[in-house]
Amino acid sequence: MTHLSQQQHLNYADRVNLGAYYTKNEYVEIAWNMLSPYIDEETIVLDSSCGYGNFLNYPSRCKKIGNDIDVSAINKAKQNIDAMLFNHNALGNINRQQYNIKNDEKLCVIGNPPYNDKSSIIRNDIKTFNMTLDKSVKTRDLGMSFLLSYNQLKADYICVLHPLSYLIKQANFRLLKNFTDNYRLMQGRIISSSCFSESSKSMQFPIVIALYKRDGIGTTYESVIDFPWLVKNTTLQLNEFDDISHYVKRYPSKSQKPKHDDLFFWTMRDINALKRNRTFVNKHTNNTIIIDKNKLEYYIYIDVFKQFSHHVPYYFGNCNVLIDNQLFIKYKKYFILEALNQHKNLRQYFTKFDFSKTHVVKIVEYFQQLLGVHYVN
Ligand SMILES: C[S@@+](CC[C@H](N)C(=O)[O-])C[C@H]1O[C@@H](n2cnc3c(N)ncnc32)[C@H](O)[C@@H]1O
């Protein structure tokens, strides 16, 4: 497989708007390895957002079809690869005919569609691309729209890269209903967003290379949480971890009014948000939770979790703060010590505390046990 050069022709704004970050051979190969058992000479393999055609530049005797909304990318693909190529908006007027694919032909989709929360689109430049979306695939994120478009095309198998958050965030999962009702998740390997040059170097998030089969079963949210995701040399099963949402409130309640002696905590979303945001705050706002002081130790836990989050691998980035409650009860005093070191105003809530030099070692020990093989040194 020869290496096609990285995307070169777009400026920064267009690159962001189109999510045009091309995929390295290493990941192209993983996708083909997953999909290959289901492909024969008669199968059509389609990449409806193919860029320069990296995914179609793979030795296979199947029929290959590529498409991209960006005409310059397609012109480059024409020079590089042997495939039937189109220059359509893959999310408008979605049907097999626009790619000359017959209804009874076996269709597999491969690729790395753009993921781009629409709120991050740089408005001025997007006008140069005609991106009207069919109603059936309208969501807040281009990548989710692409998954829905494969369902519209009734693809038999799909092997694409997409953020893990599409499946593990319940709000996203619900938006993908028409897709998940029809497609069963068969294999998934997690890689880091930092594998794509320039995009999200600062805060890595998990991306999956996932294989789906169109069948009558589909994928439930529970099966996603039970699923054995491959990551590096191990597997990740999210149902093996408990999280903080079972112990404290994560969002502010509008009806609750603050009192003069209240303590406040920033709204909690996922672990990546915790890394960016504050924990204990002095002022009450729309974004703060009023702490139930009976649960102060759990807020302390979250605060210390943030400080030790470099021991937590990137692939938990879209999860709630993890906790092993039994273990935490055993290690609680070390967490409290650490928090009292950092936040002197909390000392009034604890009558006895003994500063030791070894509590950090104990906290690290907790994280090693919480995370097991996933612990980052
Ligand atoms: C993440 S890049 C991947 C390109 C290629 N599949 C690869 O992995 O090297 C996403 C591609 O989607 C294209 N794209 C964005 N919106 C599109 C749309 N509505 N229809 C077709 N292509 C689109 C972009 O121009 C870009 O080339």
PDBQT file of the ligand as one rigid body, heavy atoms in Angstrom, charges set to zero:
ROOT
HETATM    1  C1  LIG A 401     -11.630  13.167   8.270  1.00  0.00    +0.000 C 
HETATM    2  S1  LIG A 401     -11.502  13.553   6.534  1.00  0.00    +0.000 S 
HETATM    3  C2  LIG A 401     -11.189  11.925   5.968  1.00  0.00    +0.000 C 
HETATM    4  C3  LIG A 401     -10.790  11.775   4.569  1.00  0.00    +0.000 C 
HETATM    5  C4  LIG A 401     -10.430  10.346   4.173  1.00  0.00    +0.000 C 
HETATM    6  N1  LIG A 401     -11.555   9.432   4.355  1.00  0.00    +0.000 N 
HETATM    7  C5  LIG A 401      -9.232   9.871   4.968  1.00  0.00    +0.000 C 
HETATM    8  O1  LIG A 401      -9.446   9.239   5.999  1.00  0.00    +0.000 OA
HETATM    9  O2  LIG A 401      -8.101  10.148   4.613  1.00  0.00    +0.000 OA
HETATM   10  C6  LIG A 401     -13.167  13.922   6.146  1.00  0.00    +0.000 C 
HETATM   11  C7  LIG A 401     -13.492  14.251   4.698  1.00  0.00    +0.000 C 
HETATM   12  O3  LIG A 401     -14.905  14.464   4.615  1.00  0.00    +0.000 OA
HETATM   13  C8  LIG A 401     -15.168  15.422   3.608  1.00  0.00    +0.000 C 
HETATM   14  N2  LIG A 401     -16.535  15.929   3.816  1.00  0.00    +0.000 N 
HETATM   15  C9  LIG A 401     -16.985  16.777   4.777  1.00  0.00    +0.000 A 
HETATM   16  N3  LIG A 401     -18.300  16.981   4.647  1.00  0.00    +0.000 NA
HETATM   17  C10 LIG A 401     -18.715  16.225   3.591  1.00  0.00    +0.000 A 
HETATM   18  C11 LIG A 401     -19.974  16.002   2.972  1.00  0.00    +0.000 A 
HETATM   19  N4  LIG A 401     -21.088  16.584   3.429  1.00  0.00    +0.000 N 
HETATM   20  N5  LIG A 401     -20.025  15.171   1.910  1.00  0.00    +0.000 NA
HETATM   21  C12 LIG A 401     -18.912  14.560   1.447  1.00  0.00    +0.000 A 
HETATM   22  N6  LIG A 401     -17.696  14.747   1.992  1.00  0.00    +0.000 NA
HETATM   23  C13 LIG A 401     -17.593  15.546   3.053  1.00  0.00    +0.000 A 
HETATM   24  C14 LIG A 401     -14.045  16.428   3.794  1.00  0.00    +0.000 C 
HETATM   25  O4  LIG A 401     -13.853  17.188   2.605  1.00  0.00    +0.000 OA
HETATM   26  C15 LIG A 401     -12.858  15.504   4.141  1.00  0.00    +0.000 C 
HETATM   27  O5  LIG A 401     -12.140  15.172   2.994  1.00  0.00    +0.000 OA
ENDROOT
TORSDOF 0
